[in-house]
Amino acid sequence: MRQIKLIWDFRGEASAKTAEHHEIHLKEYITIEKLPLNITGFEIINEMHAIAFMVVTDENMISVRDALKPHRGEIYSV
């Protein structure tokens, strides 16, 4: 089954801390909704840009996208 990486972009001096904190909320959402997902994370792109992400399957993509409104998505590969 195809996996999709949903991405939230954060920019500015606090982007790294914001992305790190956003990942906590993504994990909480997975737990609350009892989703069969377990890949989340955050990455610092540079000092002014960081991302938080969640990997979902095709099956869950529409519902998670509509609920959490990521900024973008891409096909996930390990």
Residue frames as a rotation matrix with the C-alpha (Angstrom) as fourth column:
MET 1
0.580 0.815 0.000 0.00
0.815 -0.580 0.000 0.00
0.000 0.000 -1.000 0.00
ARG 2
-0.048 -0.588 0.807 1.28
0.532 -0.699 -0.478 3.46
0.846 0.406 0.346 -0.89
GLN 3
0.173 0.019 -0.985 2.38
0.941 -0.297 0.160 5.73
-0.289 -0.955 -0.070 1.94
ILE 4
0.311 0.038 0.950 2.08
0.506 -0.852 -0.132 9.51
0.805 0.522 -0.284 1.84
LYS 5
-0.464 -0.542 -0.700 4.08
0.885 -0.316 -0.342 11.98
-0.036 -0.778 0.627 3.93
LEU 6
0.606 0.678 0.415 1.87
0.616 -0.731 0.294 14.88
0.502 0.078 -0.861 5.00
ILE 7
-0.397 -0.905 -0.153 3.99
0.880 -0.328 -0.343 17.94
0.260 -0.271 0.927 5.77
TRP 8
0.849 0.507 -0.150 3.48
0.528 -0.795 0.299 21.09
0.033 -0.333 -0.942 7.81
ASP 9
-0.060 -0.885 0.462 5.99
0.711 -0.363 -0.602 23.90
0.701 0.292 0.651 7.13
PHE 10
0.802 0.194 -0.565 7.10
0.552 -0.602 0.576 26.33
-0.229 -0.774 -0.590 9.81
ARG 11
0.138 -0.740 0.658 9.23
0.688 -0.406 -0.601 29.38
0.712 0.536 0.453 9.11
GLY 12
0.646 -0.005 0.763 11.01
-0.350 -0.891 0.290 31.92
0.679 -0.454 -0.577 11.24
GLU 13
-0.291 -0.875 0.388 13.39
-0.740 -0.051 -0.670 31.91
0.606 -0.482 -0.633 14.17
ALA 14
-0.313 0.248 0.917 11.14
-0.813 0.429 -0.393 29.62
-0.490 -0.869 0.067 16.23
SER 15
0.237 0.503 -0.831 10.45
-0.906 0.424 -0.002 27.18
0.351 0.753 0.556 13.40
ALA 16
-0.541 -0.505 -0.672 12.44
-0.267 0.861 -0.432 24.28
0.798 -0.054 -0.601 14.91
LYS 17
-0.965 0.200 0.170 10.68
-0.137 0.170 -0.976 24.47
-0.224 -0.965 -0.136 18.28
THR 18
-0.161 0.965 -0.209 7.30
-0.884 -0.235 -0.404 24.91
-0.439 0.120 0.891 16.61
ALA 19
0.070 0.128 -0.989 7.80
-0.748 0.663 0.033 21.87
0.660 0.738 0.142 14.37
GLU 20
-0.835 -0.421 -0.354 9.00
-0.073 0.723 -0.687 19.80
0.545 -0.548 -0.634 17.33
HIS 21
-0.772 0.603 0.200 5.91
-0.345 -0.135 -0.929 20.81
-0.533 -0.786 0.312 19.31
HIS 22
-0.002 0.799 -0.601 3.58
-0.998 -0.039 -0.050 20.16
-0.064 0.600 0.798 16.37
GLU 23
-0.470 -0.225 -0.854 4.82
-0.404 0.915 -0.019 16.56
0.785 0.336 -0.520 16.21
ILE 24
-0.983 0.156 0.101 3.49
-0.042 0.343 -0.939 16.07
-0.181 -0.926 -0.330 19.76
HIS 25
-0.241 0.956 -0.166 0.03
-0.683 -0.289 -0.670 17.07
-0.689 -0.048 0.723 18.55
LEU 26
-0.064 0.166 -0.984 0.29
-0.893 0.430 0.131 14.73
0.445 0.887 0.121 15.56
LYS 27
-0.833 -0.290 -0.472 1.05
-0.066 0.898 -0.435 11.82
0.550 -0.331 -0.767 17.91
GLU 28
-0.785 0.609 0.110 -1.87
-0.202 -0.084 -0.976 12.82
-0.585 -0.789 0.189 20.14
TYR 29
-0.046 0.781 -0.623 -4.18
-0.969 -0.187 -0.163 12.85
-0.243 0.596 0.765 17.12
ILE 30
-0.392 -0.179 -0.902 -3.06
-0.544 0.836 0.070 9.34
0.742 0.519 -0.425 16.13
THR 31
-0.984 -0.016 -0.175 -3.80
0.132 0.587 -0.799 8.10
0.115 -0.809 -0.576 19.66
ILE 32
-0.575 0.813 -0.091 -7.16
-0.438 -0.400 -0.806 9.85
-0.691 -0.423 0.586 19.99
GLU 33
0.153 0.642 -0.751 -8.37
-0.981 0.005 -0.195 8.66
-0.121 0.767 0.631 16.57
LYS 34
0.258 -0.135 0.957 -6.90
-0.268 0.941 0.205 5.15
-0.928 -0.310 0.207 17.11
LEU 35
0.757 -0.046 -0.652 -5.19
-0.653 -0.050 -0.755 5.28
0.002 0.998 -0.068 13.72
PRO 36
0.821 -0.475 0.317 -2.88
0.403 0.875 0.268 2.46
-0.404 -0.092 0.910 12.61
LEU 37
0.673 -0.603 0.428 -0.08
0.111 -0.490 -0.865 4.96
0.731 0.630 -0.263 11.97
ASN 38
0.813 -0.394 -0.429 3.22
0.493 0.072 0.867 5.33
-0.310 -0.916 0.252 13.76
ILE 39
-0.205 -0.909 0.363 5.56
0.978 -0.202 0.047 7.40
0.031 0.364 0.931 11.63
THR 40
0.932 0.345 0.115 5.84
0.339 -0.938 0.066 11.05
0.130 -0.022 -0.991 12.66
GLY 41
0.024 -0.963 -0.269 8.75
0.979 -0.031 0.200 13.40
-0.201 -0.268 0.942 12.99
PHE 42
0.939 0.120 -0.323 10.21
0.054 -0.977 -0.207 16.82
-0.341 0.177 -0.923 12.49
GLU 43
0.192 -0.888 0.419 13.18
0.981 0.192 -0.043 18.00
-0.042 0.419 0.907 10.46
ILE 44
0.430 -0.185 -0.884 15.13
0.085 -0.966 0.243 21.21
-0.899 -0.180 -0.400 10.58
ILE 45
0.758 -0.109 0.643 15.71
0.652 0.083 -0.754 22.34
0.029 0.991 0.134 7.00
ASN 46
-0.289 -0.845 0.449 17.71
0.542 -0.531 -0.651 25.45
0.789 0.055 0.612 7.98
GLU 47
-0.874 -0.156 -0.460 17.70
0.485 -0.338 -0.806 28.03
-0.030 -0.928 0.371 10.77
MET 48
-0.741 0.621 -0.254 14.53
-0.562 -0.781 -0.271 29.65
-0.367 -0.058 0.928 9.40
HIS 49
0.073 0.764 -0.641 12.59
-0.909 0.316 0.273 26.60
0.411 0.562 0.718 8.12
ALA 50
-0.885 -0.230 0.406 11.50
-0.385 0.851 -0.358 23.36
-0.263 -0.473 -0.841 9.78
ILE 51
-0.235 0.830 -0.506 8.82
-0.665 0.242 0.707 20.77
0.709 0.502 0.495 9.06
ALA 52
-0.467 0.244 0.850 6.67
-0.570 0.652 -0.500 18.40
-0.676 -0.718 -0.165 11.04
PHE 53
-0.421 0.302 -0.855 5.32
-0.799 0.322 0.508 15.33
0.429 0.897 0.106 9.25
MET 54
-0.085 0.459 0.885 3.07
-0.546 0.721 -0.426 12.30
-0.833 -0.519 0.190 9.53
VAL 55
-0.860 -0.185 -0.475 3.12
-0.501 0.475 0.723 9.31
0.092 0.861 -0.501 7.20
VAL 56
-0.066 0.923 0.379 -0.31
-0.601 0.266 -0.753 7.96
-0.796 -0.277 0.538 6.28
THR 57
-0.695 -0.040 0.718 -1.65
0.446 0.759 0.474 5.31
-0.564 0.650 -0.509 3.94
ASP 58
-0.886 0.437 0.156 -3.93
-0.027 -0.384 0.923 6.01
0.463 0.813 0.352 0.99
GLU 59
-0.217 0.851 -0.477 -6.77
0.728 0.467 0.502 4.67
0.650 -0.239 -0.722 3.11
ASN 60
0.166 0.226 -0.960 -6.30
0.936 -0.344 0.081 7.31
-0.312 -0.911 -0.268 5.84
MET 61
-0.718 -0.664 0.209 -5.03
0.696 -0.675 0.244 10.21
-0.021 0.321 0.947 3.74
ILE 62
-0.331 0.644 0.689 -8.32
0.320 -0.610 0.724 11.97
0.888 0.461 -0.005 2.96
SER 63
0.666 0.666 -0.337 -9.65
0.522 -0.092 0.848 11.95
0.533 -0.740 -0.409 6.52
VAL 64
0.159 -0.692 -0.704 -6.34
0.888 -0.211 0.408 13.07
-0.431 -0.691 0.581 8.06
ARG 65
-0.725 -0.431 0.538 -5.82
0.656 -0.669 0.348 15.72
0.210 0.605 0.768 5.37
ASP 66
-0.030 0.819 0.573 -9.28
0.321 -0.535 0.781 17.17
0.947 0.207 -0.247 5.88
ALA 67
0.764 0.337 -0.550 -8.96
0.592 -0.029 0.806 17.17
0.255 -0.941 -0.222 9.69
LEU 68
0.385 -0.728 -0.568 -5.39
0.670 -0.203 0.714 18.47
-0.634 -0.655 0.410 10.04
LYS 69
0.986 0.162 0.038 -4.87
0.141 -0.690 -0.710 20.51
-0.089 0.705 -0.704 6.86
PRO 70
0.153 -0.988 0.015 -1.21
0.648 0.112 0.754 19.88
-0.746 -0.105 0.657 6.04
HIS 71
0.196 -0.174 -0.965 0.57
-0.452 -0.889 0.068 22.36
-0.870 0.423 -0.253 3.82
ARG 72
0.123 -0.197 -0.973 1.71
-0.969 0.188 -0.160 19.72
0.215 0.962 -0.168 1.34
GLY 73
0.596 0.052 0.801 2.33
-0.342 0.919 0.195 16.03
-0.727 -0.390 0.565 0.80
GLU 74
-0.013 -0.612 -0.791 4.66
-0.986 0.140 -0.092 13.70
0.167 0.779 -0.605 -1.05
ILE 75
0.756 0.188 -0.627 5.06
-0.202 0.978 0.050 10.00
0.623 0.089 0.777 -1.65
TYR 76
0.515 -0.541 0.665 6.96
-0.808 -0.046 0.588 8.49
-0.287 -0.840 -0.460 1.28
SER 77
0.692 -0.394 -0.605 9.90
-0.014 0.830 -0.557 6.19
0.722 0.393 0.569 0.71
VAL 78
0.939 -0.289 -0.189 12.17
0.255 0.211 0.944 4.85
-0.232 -0.934 0.271 3.43
